[in-house]
Amino acid sequence: MVNKLLSQLASVEILTPKIDDTLWFFKDILGLYEVGRKGRSVYLRGWEDWYTYSLKVTESDTAGVKEIVWRTYSEKDLIDAINIVNSNGLGLGWDEGEPDMGIGRGYKFILPSGQIGKLVWEMKTWRASGELRSGYKARPMKKPTKGVQARDLSHIFIFAYNDEALAETVELLKKLTFKVNEILKEGDKKIAYWMAVNGTAHDLAISLDPSGVPARLNHVTFNVDYSDDILRAADFYTDYGLEIVGGPLRHGITDSNSLYVKEPGGNLIEVLHGGYLNVVPDWEPVVWDTKEDGDRWLYYWGHVKEAFWHGSPIPATRISDELKEIVRQKLGAKI
């Protein structure tokens, strides 16, 4: 019997030095809905995200990812997951939660790759009222009337700063009941993993970072409802002067359609359609090799620019001072 500790990726917090421009992108172009503001942060959601928000955008002097939040299956699973991260010396302690957003207190930790994660059990599902209430009774809210109409948070792709950090992060995530679905190799060397807790092809991916700097982000992804939405997104992006760095394309890994753009604050954002579901209990990871398969793992057809690999922040060492100190204390790594 497999005891799954984590149920899903619940939300991601990103940083931006251009808060107004970034919000214009997410609200007017991508079509996310704003549910609240607190301090320097704005809370956004897609029309089929189950909880109050899936994206928290925080004003900063840099870009990148600040926090990745996973929900557990139960309170006991939360304690078990905390014990796993603490046994690896990665725990950072409890926060107070966000009761006004329907979220209980969470336990923060640092991944060996340097990003901050958080584990939460108490989360209330969200449903719109009034004019935003959908006639489709399972939908949390109506589809928006503008933009790409991004549906819900799909996954996050993070970087590991060296081979050891990559291997240790993957092992930790496997202990937290992630399943590895696909692996990318370069000869005998494993350089990237696609993994999930929720039965999709992936809700998290991680690869080696060419910069060698901890705690960096490659991209955040939202699903769209129809494959045509990717072409509509490409129209929006080009018409409004946004830099497309990849696609439209078809991924070999995850077998999905994709488009990548750099939002005004410097973070890479993907819209995605398709990809397989995988609940096979004895699944053996599919392995791709750059020496044999070339770039087909990334684009079976289509193309990406070199900027796809740049990630955020740029320059790579422009990690927030708070995160630099946590990385130094917990991982012994300097930025």
URZI-V901928 format. One record per residue. N is the residue number from 1. RES is the residue in three letters. SS is DSSP state (h for helix, s for strand, l for the rest). PSI is psi in whole degrees, -180 to 180 (NA if undefined). OMEGA is omega in whole degrees, 0 to 359 (none if undefined). Layout:
N & RES & SS & PSI & OMEGA
N & RES & SS & PSI & OMEGA
This chain:
1 & MET & l & 138 & 178
2 & VAL & l & 122 & 177
3 & ASN & l & 107 & 179
4 & LYS & l & 123 & 180
5 & LEU & l & -41 & 185
6 & LEU & s & 138 & 181
7 & SER & s & -36 & 185
8 & GLN & s & 162 & 166
9 & LEU & s & 121 & 186
10 & ALA & s & -41 & 181
11 & SER & s & 163 & 177
12 & VAL & s & 139 & 173
13 & GLU & s & 125 & 177
14 & ILE & s & 158 & 178
15 & LEU & s & 150 & 177
16 & THR & s & 138 & 174
17 & PRO & l & -2 & 182
18 & LYS & l & 72 & 190
19 & ILE & h & -44 & 183
20 & ASP & h & -43 & 181
21 & ASP & h & -39 & 178
22 & THR & h & -42 & 178
23 & LEU & h & -38 & 174
24 & TRP & h & -44 & 180
25 & PHE & h & -52 & 186
26 & PHE & h & -35 & 184
27 & LYS & h & -49 & 186
28 & ASP & h & -35 & 182
29 & ILE & h & -53 & 182
30 & LEU & l & -27 & 177
31 & GLY & l & 23 & 176
32 & LEU & l & 157 & 183
33 & TYR & s & 132 & 179
34 & GLU & s & 127 & 181
35 & VAL & s & -10 & 179
36 & GLY & s & 167 & 177
37 & ARG & s & 139 & 175
38 & LYS & s & 122 & 180
39 & GLY & l & -123 & 181
40 & ARG & l & 12 & 185
41 & SER & s & 146 & 176
42 & VAL & s & 137 & 186
43 & TYR & s & 128 & 186
44 & LEU & s & 159 & 180
45 & ARG & s & 154 & 168
46 & GLY & l & 167 & 187
47 & TRP & l & -15 & 177
48 & GLU & l & 21 & 169
49 & ASP & l & 139 & 188
50 & TRP & l & -29 & 182
51 & TYR & s & 179 & 189
52 & THR & l & -43 & 179
53 & TYR & l & 157 & 176
54 & SER & l & -15 & 181
55 & LEU & s & 126 & 175
56 & LYS & s & 121 & 182
57 & VAL & s & 121 & 185
58 & THR & s & 131 & 179
59 & GLU & s & 136 & 183
60 & SER & l & -180 & 174
61 & ASP & l & 9 & 181
62 & THR & l & 175 & 176
63 & ALA & l & -176 & 177
64 & GLY & s & -171 & 181
65 & VAL & s & 136 & 178
66 & LYS & s & -38 & 185
67 & GLU & s & 142 & 176
68 & ILE & s & 126 & 187
69 & VAL & s & 128 & 174
70 & TRP & s & 141 & 173
71 & ARG & s & 144 & 176
72 & THR & s & 170 & 180
73 & TYR & l & -22 & 181
74 & SER & l & 172 & 177
75 & GLU & h & -39 & 177
76 & LYS & h & -41 & 178
77 & ASP & h & -33 & 176
78 & LEU & h & -48 & 180
79 & ILE & h & -41 & 179
80 & ASP & h & -41 & 179
81 & ALA & h & -39 & 178
82 & ILE & h & -42 & 179
83 & ASN & h & -35 & 179
84 & ILE & h & -48 & 182
85 & VAL & h & -35 & 179
86 & ASN & h & -33 & 178
87 & SER & h & -19 & 176
88 & ASN & l & 7 & 178
89 & GLY & l & 29 & 187
90 & LEU & l & 0 & 183
91 & GLY & s & 145 & 178
92 & LEU & s & -13 & 176
93 & GLY & s & 176 & 184
94 & TRP & s & 149 & 166
95 & ASP & l & -178 & 184
96 & GLU & l & -2 & 183
97 & GLY & l & -174 & 178
98 & GLU & s & 77 & 184
99 & PRO & h & -34 & 180
100 & ASP & h & -17 & 177
101 & MET & h & 7 & 179
102 & GLY & l & 25 & 185
103 & ILE & s & 126 & 178
104 & GLY & l & -177 & 183
105 & ARG & l & 151 & 182
106 & GLY & s & 159 & 180
107 & TYR & s & 121 & 183
108 & LYS & s & 148 & 177
109 & PHE & s & 168 & 178
110 & ILE & s & 133 & 173
111 & LEU & l & 151 & 177
112 & PRO & l & -21 & 177
113 & SER & l & -10 & 172
114 & GLY & l & -14 & 180
115 & GLN & l & 155 & 179
116 & ILE & s & 127 & 175
117 & GLY & s & 164 & 175
118 & LYS & s & 140 & 180
119 & LEU & s & 129 & 183
120 & VAL & s & 141 & 171
121 & TRP & l & -52 & 187
122 & GLU & l & 110 & 176
123 & MET & s & 130 & 177
124 & LYS & l & 135 & 174
125 & THR & s & 155 & 187
126 & TRP & l & 139 & 175
127 & ARG & l & 134 & 181
128 & ALA & l & 159 & 175
129 & SER & l & 170 & 176
130 & GLY & h & -137 & 186
131 & GLU & h & -21 & 180
132 & LEU & h & -8 & 181
133 & ARG & l & 129 & 183
134 & SER & l & 147 & 173
135 & GLY & l & -19 & 172
136 & TYR & l & 106 & 196
137 & LYS & l & -23 & 179
138 & ALA & l & -15 & 181
139 & ARG & l & 134 & 178
140 & PRO & l & -29 & 181
141 & MET & l & 168 & 176
142 & LYS & l & 155 & 170
143 & LYS & l & 145 & 176
144 & PRO & l & 162 & 182
145 & THR & l & 6 & 180
146 & LYS & l & 163 & 175
147 & GLY & l & -165 & 184
148 & VAL & l & -17 & 182
149 & GLN & l & 49 & 177
150 & ALA & l & 134 & 189
151 & ARG & l & -58 & 184
152 & ASP & s & 165 & 179
153 & LEU & s & 129 & 181
154 & SER & s & -60 & 184
155 & HIS & s & 173 & 173
156 & ILE & s & 143 & 178
157 & PHE & s & 117 & 183
158 & ILE & s & 166 & 179
159 & PHE & s & 149 & 168
160 & ALA & s & 139 & 191
161 & TYR & l & -13 & 173
162 & ASN & l & 176 & 184
163 & ASP & h & -42 & 182
164 & GLU & h & -44 & 179
165 & ALA & h & -39 & 178
166 & LEU & h & -51 & 182
167 & ALA & h & -42 & 182
168 & GLU & h & -37 & 178
169 & THR & h & -43 & 179
170 & VAL & h & -43 & 180
171 & GLU & h & -40 & 177
172 & LEU & h & -46 & 181
173 & LEU & h & -36 & 177
174 & LYS & h & -38 & 176
175 & LYS & h & -29 & 178
176 & LEU & l & 13 & 173
177 & THR & l & 26 & 165
178 & PHE & l & 145 & 174
179 & LYS & s & 128 & 177
180 & VAL & s & 120 & 180
181 & ASN & s & -39 & 181
182 & GLU & s & 152 & 183
183 & ILE & s & 142 & 174
184 & LEU & s & 130 & 178
185 & LYS & s & 157 & 171
186 & GLU & s & 89 & 190
187 & GLY & l & -122 & 180
188 & ASP & l & -3 & 186
189 & LYS & s & 124 & 175
190 & LYS & s & 126 & 186
191 & ILE & s & -11 & 179
192 & ALA & s & 153 & 181
193 & TYR & s & 144 & 173
194 & TRP & s & 123 & 190
195 & MET & s & 162 & 184
196 & ALA & s & 155 & 169
197 & VAL & l & -11 & 192
198 & ASN & l & 12 & 177
199 & GLY & l & -1 & 175
200 & THR & s & 177 & 177
201 & ALA & l & -37 & 174
202 & HIS & l & 142 & 165
203 & ASP & l & 1 & 172
204 & LEU & s & 137 & 171
205 & ALA & s & 152 & 180
206 & ILE & s & 137 & 178
207 & SER & s & 166 & 174
208 & LEU & s & 143 & 180
209 & ASP & l & 123 & 178
210 & PRO & l & -25 & 183
211 & SER & l & -24 & 182
212 & GLY & l & 21 & 182
213 & VAL & l & 134 & 180
214 & PRO & l & 160 & 164
215 & ALA & l & 20 & 186
216 & ARG & l & 160 & 182
217 & LEU & s & 138 & 167
218 & ASN & s & -62 & 178
219 & HIS & s & 163 & 172
220 & VAL & s & 142 & 188
221 & THR & s & 138 & 172
222 & PHE & s & 140 & 175
223 & ASN & s & 151 & 170
224 & VAL & l & 161 & 189
225 & ASP & l & -39 & 184
226 & TYR & l & 150 & 179
227 & SER & l & -31 & 178
228 & ASP & h & -23 & 180
229 & ASP & h & -27 & 177
230 & ILE & h & -41 & 177
231 & LEU & h & -37 & 177
232 & ARG & h & -39 & 177
233 & ALA & h & -41 & 179
234 & ALA & h & -38 & 176
235 & ASP & h & -48 & 178
236 & PHE & h & -49 & 184
237 & TYR & h & -49 & 183
238 & THR & h & -39 & 182
239 & ASP & h & -30 & 183
240 & TYR & l & 18 & 169
241 & GLY & l & 25 & 178
242 & LEU & l & 146 & 184
243 & GLU & s & 111 & 172
244 & ILE & s & 125 & 181
245 & VAL & s & -4 & 177
246 & GLY & s & 136 & 176
247 & GLY & s & -177 & 0
248 & PRO & s & 144 & 185
249 & LEU & s & 170 & 174
250 & ARG & s & 118 & 177
251 & HIS & l & 140 & 166
252 & GLY & l & -56 & 172
253 & ILE & l & 130 & 181
254 & THR & l & -12 & 174
255 & ASP & l & 54 & 185
256 & SER & s & 159 & 177
257 & ASN & s & 144 & 194
258 & SER & s & 156 & 173
259 & LEU & s & 131 & 181
260 & TYR & s & 138 & 177
261 & VAL & s & 152 & 175
262 & LYS & s & 117 & 179
263 & GLU & l & 162 & 188
264 & PRO & l & -26 & 180
265 & GLY & l & -8 & 176
266 & GLY & l & 0 & 179
267 & ASN & l & 144 & 179
268 & LEU & s & 128 & 182
269 & ILE & s & 133 & 179
270 & GLU & s & 142 & 163
271 & VAL & s & 141 & 192
272 & LEU & s & 143 & 172
273 & HIS & s & 137 & 177
274 & GLY & s & -152 & 189
275 & GLY & l & 152 & 185
276 & TYR & l & 159 & 167
277 & LEU & s & 146 & 184
278 & ASN & l & 104 & 174
279 & VAL & l & 22 & 179
280 & VAL & l & 119 & 187
281 & PRO & l & -29 & 181
282 & ASP & l & 37 & 180
283 & TRP & l & 133 & 171
284 & GLU & l & 127 & 184
285 & PRO & l & 138 & 174
286 & VAL & s & 133 & 185
287 & VAL & s & 128 & 173
288 & TRP & s & 149 & 181
289 & ASP & s & 123 & 182
290 & THR & h & -29 & 181
291 & LYS & h & -30 & 180
292 & GLU & h & -38 & 188
293 & ASP & h & -6 & 181
294 & GLY & l & -134 & 181
295 & ASP & l & 10 & 184
296 & ARG & l & -23 & 176
297 & TRP & l & -37 & 183
298 & LEU & l & -47 & 176
299 & TYR & l & 105 & 176
300 & TYR & l & -36 & 162
301 & TRP & s & 158 & 186
302 & GLY & l & -161 & 184
303 & HIS & l & 155 & 170
304 & VAL & s & 153 & 175
305 & LYS & l & 165 & 176
306 & GLU & h & -30 & 182
307 & ALA & h & -18 & 177
308 & PHE & h & -35 & 185
309 & TRP & h & -5 & 185
310 & HIS & l & -36 & 180
311 & GLY & l & -163 & 177
312 & SER & s & 149 & 5
313 & PRO & l & 168 & 171
314 & ILE & l & 128 & 357
315 & PRO & l & 159 & 188
316 & ALA & l & -31 & 184
317 & THR & l & 2 & 183
318 & ARG & l & 43 & 174
319 & ILE & l & 147 & 180
320 & SER & l & 149 & 182
321 & ASP & h & -38 & 179
322 & GLU & h & -46 & 181
323 & LEU & h & -37 & 177
324 & LYS & h & -42 & 182
325 & GLU & h & -40 & 177
326 & ILE & h & -44 & 178
327 & VAL & h & -42 & 180
328 & ARG & h & -46 & 185
329 & GLN & h & -45 & 189
330 & LYS & h & -32 & 184
331 & LEU & h & -12 & 182
332 & GLY & l & 23 & 181
333 & ALA & l & 143 & 180
334 & LYS & l & 144 & 177
335 & ILE & l & NA & none
